[in-house]
Amino acid sequence: MSEKKTEQTGSTQRSVFFDRVFNLLLACLLIIPALLVVGMFYAVHLMVKKDSRTSFFYSGVRLGRNRKPFAMHKIRTLRIDSGFEEMGEILQPDTRRELPLGKLLRDSRLDELPQLWNVIRGDMNLVGPRPLRPMVYEHLRQELSNCDSRFRVKPGMTGYAQFLTPSHTPKRIRFAIDNYYINQGPRPWRDLFLIIWTIREVFRKAIQNLSRRVITRWKIFRNRGHGVEQRQMTRYRSKHIWIQLTDVDFSDHKQPAIKIYDINPRAVSFISTRELQRKEMLYFYLVGCKECETGVKKKARCGGYVYKTHSARNGTRYVVFYEPLSPRHRYLVDHYVLRQTVA
């Protein structure tokens, strides 16, 4: 019996040793291109920096293996006074607390590149359950019985729960997936596949989001200087047109639809209590219907920027120059929002 226990202990030690070597070698290989990407964003940060208190990096306390706390590093995407890092609270969708390029970094997960240093230090692995804040853990342990199983291994930069489920999946399901793979033990080839998939997804989302921002901004600014032409355009004040603000991926469907005040083929005006800044880039749906009696509504994806703001009795009136994001969405705007005849 004692010989069997000794054999199992030796096997576990070898497994931990090879797992550590595997993560260390891959992290050392990945940190060189990561430094180039981080350096590029740091240069942009210095150029657009408005607040001298805003640091580029952010360190937050997370729980590692055996619930041991450690400092996890990220690129800062929110302002210092946002309260997100310190309190661990979820921001409301209408709060405007992102730093320049903060949303791009967060959506593409490029803000997590500094965690490669945590992997080299031995606080994290490349693959494993995502680390939890102490406050979040204290809350979840009262609701989920399988919460403590994840602390048998080191947390990871990416995990199987992220690979197999969308971001809005309940914690209960994600924890069950993580625990399943934890019980199977480390498997380097399977982990290597997940790392390659994660790298592909990170850069795919970064390129997609950045190109969408650049193309949309170019289209909109191309039409600037048409002030006289704008005023001569036909204006529509239908009660059956709405605007619904969202994010760059058009994945936020929680924002309420707002009745538009005025619209023409290049600009839209609406009143909102949400605080927007001049020249701020926006992504939104224009919602309209051709036969409103039937209740059939169509959504057109658009991008734009705030051109003017005016004080109103029940909020702020915004004038936004907009551009549909594809020929199909231009058709939807013309046919269902502006209700023009399309040949």
Steps between C-alpha positions, in 0.01 A plus 500: 500500500779740592682414176187586298465835678867580440459415130193728469682786679800465268274497195320815621830678560622412149170620353526834685864538390431437130191724513714780642767454232235493226341828617834672558635418154184609319472820707862592417426448128180706510633788708714638216211571255288601801756768594478640145119523519503648851771749395287617207199562724721668759620747236136576412425537872772765536368693199136511612562517875297781658528418871846476655361268771397234247755220494533263207501180706259383768560237767213334685487234769387154382485159664742237369566137582384405852332844518837673529462870403727650237521821295367447146614752238295650217502803271275764651181552297293704750564828674649494850188649659265248335491283811499181291843373605471588865145384570460222244164638392353455155462829315167597356495508117443877491806597703771674298811404692714337234842635411587557132528159331380342827200331341713368212750350746230348720289356216802337334655388835828672412484668841590162655841467328691617814379182671780320315722643775276326756555174309879546505488577873301184562178665622298382199499249214420572139198267521281470806190641669485877498616659830239643735499816708474428874170690520354306206614169652335578835177571316512194271597246766162556666314421176713235328610176664776434242674834547799374702607227256666753268761584764668160462686639199648834400267743323556559128507776242246299301285202585271234358192677632592802284562270203173308523250763618409863414579778745146524644489133608404455869788445744355166608548353150845652453619368836374151412697506173817619677466229766457230234831587336675548837404142592652371176840643589749693280516399134762709315378435143142587586617812683722597205199485266303729733791747518523517119123548474513780760781683317304475175181633659674788679662635186191431285284708734764773527535534123124480447419768761782731395417476128131563572586813699738631233266431206197648676688812606636546147153469345352750744776758478494469122152652510591791730474846354164433337316735736295676233421172332394354836248780558359459149432128550153365563443463873290223652315525831318171509381372835597151387880549498721415796871495579657236726857561619730198526874411496748451217412127471122570507474246784343732760122468457408634843489867404147639464373617162470881483256687279690717253429872484612560144683306228627539145718271286821613674409626848269397783387697802367354825459591866666284765599515866820312419810720509680512165798710397550695179682303229444180698465192280168320535360171373124456488199349331253711307165325539213557259209330330349528155150381590490590871147368535632146452760546773795389280808700602846498348832596661781664304851503645658845488806681629536869562639779714341772709503826304298735722335503841211714624335522841147366510226486764525123557866439418747603231425521131777353283565539130692201367647460152455135408590247231346151451771237535426307179292528180240270658460731799485801266208325328329444838542867592359618167218247485383470860631807687480778240238302307625612164418312180787272408531418131 
